[in-house]
Amino acid sequence: MTDTPRLEIRNLVRSFSGRRVVDGVSLTVMPGQVTCLLGPSGCGKSTTLRMIAGIEKQDSGEIWVDGQLICDGTHRVPPEGRGIGLMFQDFALFPHLSVAGNVAYGLTGSARKARARVEELLQKVGMSAHIDAYPHELSGGEQQRVALARALAPRPRIMLMDEPFSGLDDRLRDDIRDETLDVLKAEGTAVLLVTHEPGEAMRMADEIALMRDGKIVQQGAPYNIYNAPVDKAAAAFFSDINVVPAKVKGALTDTAFGQFLVPGVADDTEVDIVIRPQHVKIDFDRAGKGPNPTALEGTPARGIVKRARFMGRESLVEFTLDDGTEMKAVIGSVFLPKPGTVLWLMIRRDKCFIFPRA
C-alpha cells in the first residue's frame, strides 16, 4: 500500500464578503479511505468540497492528488483534469437519457468498452434490470444508485460526496449508504463525504474531520472522536449531553455527585462536567436514601422525575436535581416513572469529560 495520500489539502482558505468561510483547512485521504467532513450547516464543508473539485477557487492553500500539485495560488488544473468524481444532493440525471446513457455519459473510448463498463457498474449497484429505463421511471433510491454508477464510470481517483443521501427516506437511507460504501471500497476510490449527520459519519467513515466556523476542530477515527471529544461542543454534536457545572478548588470540584479530580487546572476555574444520558445509572429511593457510593460511579445524587417518554427502543427520563441541575437518562427498555418520583442518579466517572467553561 502506498504511503502517498490520494488527496491532500494544505491550509485551504476561502473568504466571502470579508468572512473566512474556510479557514486554514488541511487533511489527507488515502486510497480506499472514506473521510467525512462533519459539521453544522454553514461551517464551510461544501465550500471545501467545491474547491477540491475545482468549481470554487481558493484564496490560498494547496490541493495535491497522488503527490502531484493540482492547485495553488498560481497553478490550477481544470476540474475535468483532476480525476475527481462528484455526487451531490440532487442526483442531476439527464432526463432525456436512459440509465445506460446516463452512466456512459463522459466515458471515452470505444462503444463496446463503454457498454461493458456500464453493465459492470449497474450490476454492482443492483440496477442491471433498469438499464433501458429513464430517470422518471425510477424511485429516489434507484436514481441514487444510477448517480453513483455514473460518478464511478470514468474510474475517478477521488469521489467527493455532498450530502448524497439526504433526499432518501430513513429506512431506505441505511441500505443505500451500506451498498454505496461497498461499491466505493471495491473500486478502491478515496472518498471525501460531507454531512451534517453524526450517525451517517459514524456509519460510513474511516476518519471524521469535525468542522466548526470554517476550521477543523478535531480529526480521528469515529471511536476516538466520539469517546475523546476535544470540547463540550464536540461532545454535544454527537449526542445529547448532561452538563454539571463546577468550580475548581485545590485540583478538585464539588458536585452533587461528589468530588472530581481536575489536575493542572487553576483554582476558581469554572468547568463543565459532561456525561451522556446513556451513561447515567438510575436506582430506587430507599426511605430517603440512595445506594452507597462507589469508586466507579461516585456519590449518588437525588433526582425528581420531570418527565419520561418511550422512544421506541429506549426510554428517556428527565430529572431535576436538588441543586436545580437538569439531567437526562436513557434506559434501554420501557421505564416510565411518574413525574415527581424520587430516584437516585449515578454517573460513570470513566465516561465523564471535564472542560473549562467557554
C-alpha positions in Angstrom: 0.0 0.0 0.0 1.4 3.4 -1.0 2.2 6.0 1.7 1.3 8.8 -0.7 -2.1 10.3 0.1 -4.6 10.1 -2.8 -5.9 13.5 -1.7 -4.0 16.1 0.4 -5.2 19.7 1.0 -3.0 22.1 2.8 -4.2 25.3 4.5 -7.1 26.0 2.3 -8.7 29.4 2.8 -11.8 30.9 1.2 -13.5 34.2 2.1 -16.8 35.7 1.1 -17.6 39.4 1.8 -14.7 39.6 4.2 -15.7 36.5 6.2 -13.5 33.4 6.2 -15.8 30.6 5.3 -12.9 28.1 5.1 -10.1 29.0 7.4 -6.9 27.0 7.1 -8.3 23.5 6.4 -5.8 20.7 6.0 -6.4 17.0 5.7 -5.3 13.8 3.8 -7.3 10.9 2.4 -5.6 7.7 1.5 -6.6 5.4 -1.4 -9.6 3.3 -0.4 -10.3 5.5 2.7 -13.5 7.2 3.5 -13.1 10.5 5.3 -16.1 12.5 6.4 -16.3 16.3 6.8 -18.8 16.6 9.6 -20.3 19.8 10.9 -23.4 22.0 11.1 -24.8 23.9 8.1 -22.7 26.9 7.1 -19.4 25.7 8.7 -17.6 25.5 5.3 -17.9 21.8 4.4 -19.4 22.2 1.0 -17.1 25.1 0.1 -14.1 22.9 0.9 -15.5 20.2 -1.4 -16.1 22.7 -4.2 -12.5 24.0 -4.0 -11.2 20.4 -4.2 -13.4 19.8 -7.3 -12.2 23.0 -8.9 -15.7 24.5 -9.0 -14.6 27.1 -6.5 -11.1 28.7 -6.4 -9.4 29.0 -3.0 -7.9 32.3 -1.9 -4.8 30.4 -0.7 -3.6 26.9 0.1 -2.7 23.9 -1.9 -4.5 20.8 -3.3 -2.5 17.6 -4.1 -3.6 14.4 -5.8 -1.3 11.4 -5.7 1.6 13.6 -4.8 1.0 16.0 -7.7 0.1 19.6 -7.1 -3.1 20.4 -8.9 -3.9 23.8 -7.5 -2.3 26.6 -5.6 -2.0 30.4 -5.9 -0.6 30.2 -9.4 -1.0 26.7 -10.8 -4.5 25.3 -11.5 -5.6 22.1 -13.1 -9.1 22.5 -14.5 -11.9 20.4 -13.0 -12.1 17.9 -15.8 -8.4 17.1 -15.5 -8.4 16.3 -11.8 -9.7 12.7 -11.9 -12.3 13.6 -9.3 -15.9 12.3 -9.2 -18.8 14.3 -7.7 -22.1 13.3 -6.1 -24.5 15.9 -4.7 -27.9 16.0 -3.0 -29.5 16.5 -6.4 -28.6 13.4 -8.4 -28.9 15.5 -11.6 -29.5 12.7 -14.0 -30.2 13.7 -17.6 -33.9 13.1 -18.1 -33.6 12.5 -21.9 -31.0 9.7 -21.4 -31.7 6.2 -20.4 -29.9 4.6 -17.4 -27.3 3.3 -19.7 -26.9 6.7 -21.4 -26.5 8.5 -18.1 -23.8 6.1 -16.8 -22.0 6.2 -20.1 -22.0 10.0 -20.3 -18.5 11.3 -20.2 -16.8 7.9 -21.0 -14.3 7.9 -23.8 -13.1 5.1 -26.0 -15.0 2.5 -28.0 -18.7 2.0 -27.6 -18.1 -1.7 -26.7 -15.8 -0.8 -23.8 -18.2 1.9 -22.6 -21.1 -0.6 -22.7 -19.0 -3.1 -20.8 -18.2 -0.6 -18.1 -21.8 0.5 -17.8 -23.0 -3.1 -17.4 -20.3 -3.8 -14.8 -21.3 -0.9 -12.7 -25.0 -1.4 -13.0 -24.5 -4.9 -11.8 -22.5 -3.7 -8.8 -25.3 -1.3 -7.8 -28.1 -3.7 -8.5 -29.6 -1.8 -11.4 -29.0 -4.1 -14.4 -32.7 -4.7 -14.8 -33.2 -1.0 -15.3 -30.5 -0.4 -17.9 -33.0 0.8 -20.6 -35.3 2.8 -18.1 -35.4 6.6 -17.9 -34.9 8.6 -14.7 -38.6 9.5 -14.3 -39.3 5.8 -14.1 -37.0 5.2 -11.1 -37.5 5.7 -7.4 -35.3 8.0 -5.4 -33.1 5.1 -4.2 -32.8 3.8 -7.8 -31.8 7.2 -9.1 -29.1 7.4 -6.3 -27.7 4.1 -7.5 -27.5 5.3 -11.1 -25.9 8.5 -10.0 -23.2 6.5 -8.1 -22.6 4.3 -11.2 -22.3 7.4 -13.4 -19.8 9.1 -11.0 -17.7 5.9 -10.8 -17.8 5.1 -14.6 -14.6 7.2 -15.5 -12.7 5.5 -12.6 -12.1 8.7 -10.6 -9.2 8.5 -8.2 -11.3 10.6 -5.7 -15.0 10.7 -5.0 -16.5 13.9 -3.4 -20.0 13.4 -1.9 -22.0 16.3 -0.7 -25.0 15.1 1.4 -25.8 12.5 -1.3 -28.3 10.6 0.9 -30.3 13.4 2.4 -33.2 13.1 -0.1 -33.9 9.5 0.8 -36.3 8.3 3.4 -34.8 7.0 6.7 -35.5 3.3 6.1 -34.0 3.3 2.6 -31.1 5.5 3.5 -29.2 3.0 5.6 -29.3 0.3 3.0 -28.2 2.7 0.2 -25.4 4.0 2.3 -24.1 0.5 3.0 -24.4 -0.5 -0.6 -22.6 2.7 -1.7 -19.8 2.1 0.7 -19.3 -1.5 -0.5 -19.0 -0.3 -4.1 -16.6 2.5 -3.3 -14.4 0.2 -1.3 -14.4 -2.4 -4.1 -13.3 0.3 -6.6 -10.5 1.5 -4.2 -11.7 5.1 -4.5 -10.6 7.7 -2.0 -13.8 9.3 -0.7 -14.5 12.6 1.0 -18.0 12.7 2.2 -19.8 15.9 3.5 -22.6 15.5 6.0 -24.2 17.2 9.0 -25.4 13.9 10.4 -23.2 12.3 13.1 -24.8 8.9 12.6 -24.0 8.9 8.9 -20.4 9.9 9.6 -20.1 7.2 12.2 -21.6 4.6 9.9 -19.5 5.3 6.8 -16.2 7.0 7.7 -12.8 5.6 8.4 -11.9 9.0 9.7 -14.0 12.0 10.7 -12.9 15.7 10.4 -15.2 17.7 12.6 -15.7 21.3 11.3 -16.9 24.4 13.0 -16.7 28.0 11.8 -14.5 27.2 8.9 -11.9 25.2 10.8 -11.3 21.5 11.5 -11.5 21.4 15.3 -10.9 17.6 15.7 -9.9 14.7 13.4 -9.7 11.0 14.0 -11.3 7.6 13.9 -15.1 7.6 14.7 -14.5 5.7 18.0 -11.8 8.1 19.2 -13.6 11.3 18.2 -16.8 10.1 20.0 -15.1 8.9 23.1 -12.5 11.7 23.4 -14.2 14.9 22.3 -12.0 18.0 22.1 -14.5 20.2 23.8 -18.1 20.4 25.1 -19.5 21.4 21.7 -17.8 18.4 20.0 -19.4 16.1 22.6 -22.8 17.7 22.1 -22.6 17.4 18.3 -22.7 13.6 18.5 -25.4 13.1 21.2 -27.4 14.7 23.9 -25.3 15.6 26.9 -25.8 16.4 30.6 -23.7 19.3 32.0 -22.8 19.6 35.7 -21.3 23.0 36.4 -18.5 23.2 39.0 -15.6 25.3 40.2 -12.1 24.1 40.9 -10.5 24.3 44.4 -7.3 22.5 45.1 -7.5 20.4 41.9 -10.9 19.2 43.0 -14.5 20.1 42.2 -17.5 19.7 44.5 -20.7 18.5 42.8 -24.0 16.7 43.7 -22.2 13.5 42.5 -19.2 14.0 44.9 -15.8 15.4 44.1 -14.0 15.2 40.8 -10.2 15.4 40.3 -9.1 18.1 37.9 -5.3 18.1 37.9 -3.4 21.1 36.5 -6.4 23.4 36.5 -6.1 26.7 38.4 -8.3 27.4 41.4 -11.5 29.2 40.8 -11.7 28.0 37.2 -15.2 27.2 36.2 -15.6 23.9 34.5 -18.3 21.8 32.9 -18.5 18.1 33.7 -20.2 16.4 30.7 -21.9 13.0 30.7 -24.0 11.4 28.0 -27.5 10.3 29.1 -26.8 6.6 28.3 -24.1 6.6 31.0 -26.4 7.8 33.8 -27.4 5.0 36.1 -30.7 5.1 38.0 -31.5 3.4 41.3 -34.6 3.5 43.5 -35.2 5.5 46.6 -34.9 3.6 49.9 -36.7 5.6 52.6 -34.9 8.8 51.6 -31.6 7.1 50.9 -29.8 6.0 47.8 -27.2 3.3 47.1 -23.8 3.5 48.6 -21.0 5.5 46.8 -18.6 3.5 44.6 -15.2 4.3 43.1 -16.6 3.9 39.6 -19.9 5.7 39.9 -19.2 8.2 42.7 -21.8 9.6 45.1 -25.5 9.2 44.1 -27.5 12.4 43.6 -31.2 12.7 44.4 -33.3 13.4 41.4 -37.0 14.2 40.9 -38.6 12.9 37.7 -39.7 15.8 35.5 -41.0 13.7 32.6 -40.5 10.3 31.0 -41.0 9.3 27.4 -40.7 6.0 25.5 -38.7 6.5 22.3 -39.2 3.1 20.6 -36.0 1.2 21.6 -35.3 3.1 24.8 -36.8 5.4 27.4 -35.7 9.0 28.0 -36.2 10.2 31.6 -35.6 13.8 32.6 -34.8 14.8 36.2 -34.2 17.9 38.3 -31.6 17.5 41.0 -31.9 19.2 44.4 -29.5 21.9 43.3 -31.6 22.7 40.2 -29.4 20.9 37.7 -31.3 19.3 34.9 -30.3 15.7 33.9 -31.4 13.2 31.3 -31.0 9.4 31.5 -31.5 6.9 28.7 -32.7 3.5 29.7 -32.6 0.6 27.2 -36.1 -0.7 28.0 -39.6 0.6 28.9 -39.2 2.7 32.1 -41.7 5.4 32.6 -41.8 6.7 36.2 -44.4 9.3 37.0 -43.4 13.0 37.4 -42.5 13.7 41.0 -41.0 10.3 41.6 -37.8 10.4 43.6 -34.9 8.3 42.2 -31.1 8.4 42.7 -28.7 9.0 39.8 -25.1 8.0 39.5 -22.6 8.9 36.7 -19.8 6.7 35.4 -16.6 8.5 36.2 -14.7 6.9 33.3 -17.4 8.2 30.9 -17.2 11.9 32.1 -15.5 14.7 30.3 -14.3 17.8 32.0 -13.9 21.0 30.0 -13.1 24.6 31.1 -16.3 26.6 30.7 -16.2 28.7 27.5 
